[in-house]
Amino acid sequence: MGKVIVLTGAGGVLCSTLAVALAKEGHKIAVLDIQIEAANKVSEQIKSYGGTAIAVMANVLEKESLEGARKEVHERLGSCDILINGAGGNHPLGTTSKPHLQEEDLLNTEDGFKTFFDLDPAGIKFVFDLNFIGTLLPTQVFAKDMVGKEGCSILNISSMNAFTPLTKIPAYSGAKAAVSNFTQWLAVHFSKVGIRVNALAPGFFLTDQNRTLLTTENGELTPRGHTIIEQTPMGKFGEPEDLIGTTLWLCGEGASFVTGVVIPIDGGFSAFSGV
């Protein structure tokens, strides 16, 4: 019998792929996204394959919005068995212009140029809220459904940034490190009530958020893109489908004794020393 699976940020490239894959396994999918148009598109795609899905508008930073989403999920699908916290992202205001600070950078007056000293606290707060609070609040709301039931779990989306911070994006790296730490904390906290908690740590996948950073308009690699490929033993970017196998395992009975792990899916990036 299929489970009720709630995915946040499910209108995005990665989580929409997971939503479709889980639906093909016979699960009932609640596609949550702040952009209802994106959620509807994924829901309709699932239904076109003969799957069961609903699109629900939800803001992961507003508990009232999430409570409303939970009520709708209950009414249309039933109580949540599995939660995938997929909402997240970065913001330019939490990103430096260069990977390393040079003394002359302090004199740079170029419009939009940002050193560490120019980072906007509001932008950094946005990134931390979206990634960490945007994981905490949905868990507070939907994990209540799981207490005391069998076969329930939570899957968070961390990043390989959480293992080794990338240059230029201190806010995103720090926020994902918080998600990894929170995953371990939750795994211990929920261990007595039958809820497993794990996380994926994707490496470099081309998404709408990073495509312009890693590739040019004609599809060539940017200098940063070249550096990433050179540091990735498998020599390529990940495809959304590369997340499916690990997701199905962690959400299934085959991982019934697995909790508190953060699994890199990065083509070997986190294992490579650079030499």
Buried (B, 14 or more C-beta within 10 A) or exposed (E): EBBBBBBBBBBBBBBBBBBBBBBBBEBBBBBBBBEBEBBBBBBEBBBEEEBBBBBBBBBBBEBEBBBBBBEBBBEBBEBBBBBBBBBBBBBEBBBBBBEEEEEEBEEEEEEEEBBEEBBBEEBBBBBBBBBBBBBBBBBEBBBEBBEEBEBBBBBBBBBBBBBEBBEBBBBBBBBBBBBBBBBBEBBEEBEEEBBBBBBBBBBBBBBEBBBEBBBEEEEEBBEBBEBBBEBBEBEEBBEBEBBBEBBBBBBBEEBEEBBBBBBBBBBEBBEBEEE
